[in-house]
């Protein structure tokens, strides 16, 4: 996302150095992502920045700089005018649309966190109890700052189109303390072969201008989940919403058999979730953030931005806390996988052969991490693949390195770099604006 401000006189959303030279050309952010501006910053290039003489020219400059979509109405209202006046070409608009539609859909964002073998649902399952505040949602699927969807299909509607008998009960709301819906939820669970609870958090507790006081499950959702898990029925838990919640008790609860993180799945979210439950697709995505225990998040004040441990502050991020409920980039696959590290000396690429030895067809998402004690005292951790100097250029030091696949170190390559400190990528220099009086 580009910001509202200007850098060296050029608004960020119309800044080709930031969005093309740096983001696309230097960091290779090309095929699998798109650039969104902060809301109305496309129009702001015209007013109040005054960087463009008209709204149509502002729209053209944003597209040409690399801002692919518009959180606002400037593209919608003025791009046709930009095109007809020759301020932008058709191919420049098509490039932006291509980048936008390359983004991954709901199915590929669902993360499997726990599976005791209950899923996919066996053919012997005839009835499902669907319970919870996310069970029958529509607009909630989109999160916030979303466009107008042509349709919105939640879990209940999608499940009702399957061959399964569905016993639905609301149970409780996201932040409710009322137990009025518990009896109906427990009754629905008792008459079903398997229990699916869809809950978590939503925009009522996480949104711009809405800060959470903690990362526990809000309201009495956990209380209801525990009661459902004590019925002796298989329990499937869908944790929805974007932010972190403490999974510790659910991870340890042997009666909770299946756990996935779903985020905000969008207009087809219900169908994506049901396809996961029934085995039509296997989840292969990874967590984007570590899910911490709730007590860790309360150990430092929100106003303390220190990253490293200091006084009573234990330090932020997974680098300082090893007790996360689930680690960043967590991956649990329904399939079985074996690895073979292809060792080549010298090597330009880290090559790992990944073989699916299970019976489930699945995608595989890989991330590489490096660890070393080489160089200065501020050693890189498993979270970074390179270091930068004071100019922003990436450098490497001679010494012993460990390169591993995924946070669980699935495939490890040990190697030694010799020679002098080497710059491997130079930060591009921005042309300085000349101000004339």
N, C-alpha and C positions, 0 to 999 in steps of 0.2 A: 504494500500500500504506500502510495506517495503521500507526502504531508502537505499541509497548507502553506508552509513557509517557502520563501525563495532562498536559494543558495547562490551567493555571488550575483545577485540580481536576476536570477532565472527561477521562476516558480517551479517547485519540485515536480509537479505533474506534467510540465512542459519542458523538462530538463533532459535533453538527449544525452548529456554526459552521464547523468545518474542512471537513467533507464536503459540506454542503449550501450554506451561505451563501457560502463561499469557493470550493470546488472546482466545484460544479455551477452556482450562481447567478452568481457573479462571473467564473469562468474558463470557464463554459459547457461543462464536462465532462459531457455528457449522453448523446448518442446513440451515441458510438463508443468507449466505455470503461466499465470497471467497477472497483469498489473492492474490493480484497482486504486482509484484515487480516494482520498478522504472526501466525505460528502460535500458536493458543490465546489470542490477545489478546481474542477474543470472550468466552471464559469468564472471562478475567482481569477483565472489568468487574464480575463478581460476586465473584470471589476471585482475587487478593488486594486489588483496588482497593476493593471494598465499595461501588461506585457503584450497584449494583442489589442488591435484597434476595434475589434468587433467580437461578438459572441461566436459567429461562424468561424472566424479566424482562430479564436481560442480553441474551438473544437478541433480544428485541423491541426493546430500545433500540439495539442495533447496526444492525438492519434499518432502523429509523426514522431513524437518523442518516445512513444512506447506505452502510453496509458491505454490499455485495451478496452476497458469498460468504464461506465460513468455512474457513480453514485450520485445521481441527480438527473436533470432533464436536458442538459445542454446538448448531448449527442442526439437525443431524440428530436429535439426542436430545431437544431441548426446544422446537422451533418449533411442533409440534403442540399442545403444552401451552400455549404462549404464545397460540396462536390460540383454543383452547377456553376459556381464561380471560379472553379479551377484552383481552389485553395488546397485541395487534397485529391488524390487519385483513388479509383475504385480498389486497386490492389492493396493500397495502404489500409483501407477499411477491412478488406478481406483477411489481411494478415492478423489484425487485432481479433477478429471473430474466430479465426483458427486457433489462436493461442487460448482464447477463452474456453472453447469447447474441448480442448485437450485435457482439461481438469478432470480428475477422477470422480466417479459417481458414488452414490450411497453405499453400494455393495462393497466397494473396495476400501471403505473407511471403517468398517466394523472390525473390532479387535476381540479375539478369543482370549480370555484370561483364565478360565478354569473349565475343565470338562472331565467329569468322572465316568464318561462313557454313555451318558444318557442321550446325547444327541449325536447324529440326527435321530429324530423321533422314529422309533421302530414301527413296523407295520401293525404291531399289536396295539398301538395307541389309538384309541377311538375318540376320546374326549379330552378337551383341554380347558382348564380354567385360566382365563386371561384377566388379570387383576392389576390395578395400580393406576396412578394418575397419568401415565403415558400410554395406557392401553387404547384409548379411544380419542387420540388427538388428531388435529388436522394442521392448523396454522402453526402450532408449536413445533412441528417438524422442521420448519424453515429457520428457526432461530430468529435473529433480528437483522435489520438492514438487508432485507430480501426483496426480490422482485415479485411480480404477480405470477404465480404458478398456474398452469392450465388445469391442474387437478392436484388434489392432496389426498393421499391414501395412507391412513394410519394402520397400526397393527390389527385392530379389531376388524375393520372392513376387509383387510387382506386375508385374515384367518377365516373369516366367514365365507370366503370364496373357495376355500379348500374343502376336502372331503371330511374333515374333522368336525365333531360336534363341539360347539363353543359355549362355555358357561362364563359369561362376563359379569364382573362386579367391579365397581369403581374402587372400593376399599378405603382409600384416603387420598387427600390432596397432597400437593408437593410439601407445603409447610404446615399442614393441619395438625392439631393436637387432639382433634375429636376422634373418638373410636366408634362413632355411630355406624360407620360402614363396615366394621370388622366382621360382624356376624354374617352378613351377606357374602363377604369375601370367603370366609371360612366354609360356609355352606357350599358355595360354588366349587371350592377346592375339594371338599369331601366327595362330591359326586363326579369328579373328574379323574382321569388316569394320570395326568401330569399337570403341574401348576406352573404357570408363567407369570412372573411379576415384572411389570414394566414401570420403572420409576426413575428416581434420580433427582436432577435439578432442571430448571428451565429459566426463562427470562424473568420470572417473578423474583428470582433470587440472584441471578447473574445477568447483568446488562450494563450498558454505559450509564454511569451515575448510580449504580446499585452495587455496593460492596458487601461481600459476605464477611460475617464476623468469625467464621470458622469453616472448616472443610468437612464437617460431619454431615451425614445424611440429614436433610432438614425434616422438621415435623416428626411424626411418629411412624415413618415408613419402615425403619428397622424393626420397630416393635411388631408391626404386622408381618414382616418377612419372617421373623423368628417364630411367630405363632403358626404361620403357614408351613414352615420347615419342620415343625413338631408333629405334623399330621401323618408322617410316614409316607408321603407321596413324593415322587421326584420333583425337584424344584429347579426351574430355569429362571435366571435373573438377568434382566436387560437394564443396564445402567445407562440412561440417556442424559443429554446435556453436554455442554462443552468443557466445564471446569473440572477440577479435582474433587473427589470425595474419598473419604477414608474407607477402604475395603477390608481392613484388618479382620474384623469379626466375621465377615462373609467369606473371606478366604479360609478362615479357620473352621467355619461351620461345616461339618461333614454332611449335613442334611441339605446344603445348597450345592447342587450337583453341577450346574452349568452357569457360567458367568461371562457376559460379553459387555464391552463398552461400545455404544452406538453413536454418541455425539448427536448432532442435528442432521438427520439423514435426508431431508429434503422431500420433494413431492412424491417420490416413489419409496419412501422409507419403510412403509408397512410391508410392501412386497419384498423388499430387500431382507428385512428381518425374518419374514416367514420362509424365504428361500434358504436362509441360514439354518433355521430350526428344522426344516424338513430335509435338509441335505442336498438341495439342488445346487448350492454353492458352498464352498468352504471358506471361512474367514481367513484372511492372510495379511491383514494390515497390522500396524504397530501403534502403540501409544505414543502420542506426541509429547506428553509430560509424565513425570513420575507421580504416581498417586501416593501421597505421603500419609503417615499416621496423623490424626488430627492434633495430637499433642505437640508434634514437631512444629506445625504451622503457628502455634501459639507461643513458641519459645523466643520469638524476637518481635519487637514492635514493627508495625507496618511502615512507620516513618524511617526506620533504619535500613538504608539501602546497601549496607556492607555485604559483599559477597563472601568474604573470608571470615572465619571464626574470630570473634572479638568480644572480650568481656563475657557477658551473658548470652551474646548472639552465637548460636552454634554454627553459623554459616549457611548460605543459601544453596539451593539446587542439589541434585543427586550426588554431586561431588563431595558434599559435606554430610550427607545423610545416607547411610547404608541400610536403613530399616524401612524403606518404602514398601507400602502394601504391594505395589507392582511397579517395576522399574520402567524408566523411559525406554522406548523402542521395544517394549515387551512383546514377544511373539510366542503364542502357543498354537501349534498347528494341529489339525485333526489328522494330518498325514504323518508318516515317519520319514525322516530325512537323514541321509548320510552325506559326508563331505570328504572331498579329496583336494588337498592343497597342491596345486601344480607349481613346483619350485623351479624357477629359472634364474640363472646367475649369469650376467646381471639381469634384473627384471625392470620393465617399465610399467607393467600391469600386475595387479594382485589377482591371480586367477584361481578360482575355487570351483571345482565341479560339484554341483548339487544334484543328488539323485533321490527321487521319490521312491521309497521302498514300501510304501503303504498301499492301501486299496482305494484311497480317496484322491481324486484329482484336485489339485490345489495350486494356486499361485504361490510364489515365494518372494518375500520382500527382504532384501539384504541391506545391511549397513556396515560400514567398516570403521574400526576404531584403532587408534595407535597409542602406544604407551612407551615412554622412554625416560631415562634419567640423564640423557645427554644435554649439553648446553648449560645455560645459566641456572641459578637455583630455582627459578619459577618454572618448574618442569611442566610440560603439557600433560594432561590427564587423558583418560580413555575417551574423553568427550571431544577432542580436537585433533585434526589431522595435520595441522601446520601451525606455525607461529608467525606473527608479523613483527616487523621492527617499527621504529617510531614514525616512519614514512608510510606505513601500511603495506610494505612489500613482504611477501612470505619468504621465510628463511628456514633452512634446516641445518642442524649441527651434526658433526661426526659423532658416532657412538653406537650403542646397541639399542635396537628397536624391537618392539613386539607389535605385529599387525594382526588383528583378530576380526573375525566375522561376527557381528552382532554383539550385544551387551553380554550375552551368555558365553562368549568366546567359543563359538561353534567350531571354527577352524583357525588355527594359529600359525603364523609365519614369523620366525625369528630371523633377523638379519642385522648386519653391521654396516654402517656407513663410515667410510674413511675419507681423509682429506681435510679441506678447510671449510669453514662456514660458507654456505652457498645460498644465493638468492634464487628461488625457483619461480617466482612470479612477482613482477614489478607493478606496484600500484600506479595506475595511469595518471598522468599529469593533466590537470585541467587548464585550459587556456584562460589566461587572466584577462578580465574585461578592462579596457582602457577607458577611463572616465575623462572626458574633455569638458572643459569649462566654456 
